[in-house]
Amino acid sequence: MDAPRERPDVPTSAAPRALFDASSDAAAVVSGRGAVLGWTRAAEELLGFPASEIVGGSAARLLAIPGDPVRAAGVAERCRAGMGWSGHVPLRHRDGGRVDVDLRVSASFRMGADECFLISARDQRQPWAVGESVLDGFLTRSPVGMAVMDTQLRYVWLNDTLERFGGVPREQRLGRRLSDLLPGLQADTLEGLMRKVLDTGVPVTDYEYVGWSWADPRRQHAYSTSFFPLVDVDNSTTGVCYMVSDVTERWNARQLLSLVSEAGTRIGTTLDVLWTAQELADFAVPRFADFVFVDLLEPVLSTEGHGTWLTDAGPAPARPVMRRAGLSSVREGTPEAVARVGERVDFVPPPHDAHLLVHGDPILIPALDPSDKIWVAEQPARAASIREFGLHSLISVPMRARNTALGLATFIRSLNPVSFQPDDVLVAQELVARAALCVDNARRYTREHTAAVTLQRSLLPQALKGGTALEVASSYRPADPTGGVGGDWFDVIPLSGARVGLVVGDVVGHGITAAATMGRLRTAVQTLADMEMPPDELLAHLDDLVLRLSEERTDGDPGEAAQRGTAGFLGATCLYAVYDPVTRRCTMARAGHPPPVVVAPDGQVSFPEPPPGPPLGLGGIAFEATEIELAEDSLLGLFTDGLVEAADRDMEHGMSQLGELLSRQDLDLDTLCSSAVGELVPAPQPDDIALLLARTHALGDEHVVSWEVPVDPAAVADVRARATRQVQAWGFGELAMTTELIVSELVTNAIRYAEPPLRLRLLRDSRLTCEVADASSTAPRLRHARSTDEGGRGLFLVAQLAHRWGARYTAGGKIIWAEQEIP
């Protein structure tokens, strides 16, 4: 029998050792000058240099890279400070090769008179022997579940962690397939992935799936799984290993983050309070709950926005008065609800009261008990619904935003068997907080928009009167609420001599500022029109006014202007026209506004274009007027650009369509106006729309009479007598005396102070008008004569007798006029 052979010695450098065993590290002692003072056997085995070749020489020769004096000095200083140093350094082997080592330098110490450093090194390629106990703990006690499957995908081995994950004992798994044991864990998909690994040899990492586990059947778990092939020494695949970890918390956090992120895009898409509340309810079902209802305080739903509850304003009423604003359920028709959208409710989870809405925290009831005495006493209808539909878990979250209590959102589960947990309350809070901010934005916007619309409508004319000269109709449509109220306006202004002024304008911008500016400009136009200014002069004065308003806005604090959302520049466009029914002439001028449309009695459409002029507020450019003649029964249309300009058509095309619509002869004026707007703009638009239509009439010879007046005081009596006879012929005998006095005073003043030619004209329409024209440009002045004065009472007497009086200038002079109301 052979003697047992002794195991040959294993070199130290090749012997496996413990990870933290430093007893066999190569070591050397180096002086502060860099000379090697000591050299161990392990150092000789690591680098191949014997001690006789190294000791006494420079340590720098051992480096496989050029020396770095700055770095070496820094390391020495650190070691002198008592801290030591470690790092990766390449060294040179005696055979010329390179050895990468983990190098450690100790704190400095002294040997006799020399400063010394202990340097130790370990080959980075040093093998590490794993003990059986370490490997056993790694495999069986790892928090990661692991298993080995054969080529038929049957269990060969698994650790304790995987056994706990699935809830199926180890002895029941070995020799069987996953699909035989855990069909609820997407077994077919997982086995398909394992077959793919066996076929291709390519690992699959971090595949996530959700399923139920026998170990925890009441809660879904999320798992992350990786698969890799097991290869034999001959490179053949012998099986597949898979590793699985429970990532339920991470998966839930990611799902909730995704839920909250999606809520930001799905809730608050409009500026409507009720719509936003319904969006919250629809979004949460079935993602988060099976039944959701949102109740808002009545003041929140009020368009005025008054009476909202402030969270710092003291105690709230005991029972809140709310209305159901949103409602959604996984059951069709929401049969669980005891109140419908729009109905008054006072629901607060008992035993809480309105204090919950103002100052309270969210309410979590993991398990609803319909037999609870408080529910039965305070909420009997809801207790019955809980019992009937199996509502088992509830979260109620107060809706608050910007120091204002808005209402209450309630989430309930019934078909979902998992009860709400404390983490779910955080999700519900985040959803409600986002919705509350959107509801408050909608509430504030609705209040502001309602105020702006009310202001704008109050500033527009409530009734239009064109007298006997015009038949008028108008249509105004505010902008889509998302665009804000604009500054479009129109007006019909009665003028002297049976004339009528027509105006349409558009202020740049939207909101209350635009509406208020529109009101100021409309008032200015009325004032300037009453001063009998021709269209071009009126626009020039209006342009000066807009410039002054712009200066007022820029003179204030820039920060305040930015807060108000106003810019320094204030702009507007305007078209002003004056129609005279006696001459059938229409004089017009425009400031950056679209031209009017004219439809002749025969249906022919035209767009007379007075010089466009700059928009109001630019200044420096004069405006020009154009005069056209209109046949009787012509249709004149003034409009703003929102009517003819849109994203799908340019202004020219829109004007052409408007002309075609207005050329229809079978509709009355009001119907024609509304139908034209409805057909041109059938849907809400981002800009206001204004359309003003006027059908012209003419004053024939039977309504107008005039006489030339000689420049002779004796002619006054004759003219006075003619006027009296004409008034009586028209059937206004009761006005004969006052007309005689007015004619006498006006003609006498003209003979005394004006320049010829003189002309007297009487007009009969809705009022009786007396006009005296002369060639002088001097303005008449009303005086209050003293009792001792012999004259100075003429215009004062006219003002007392007439309904109104005034003067207007013409190209040849001026006209003094006075109107009397016809009985």
Summary of the structure (lengths in Angstrom):
residues: 823
radius of gyration: 48.5
end to end distance: 154.3
largest distance: 173.5
contacts: 2568
relative contact order: 0.05
helix: 35%
strand: 29%
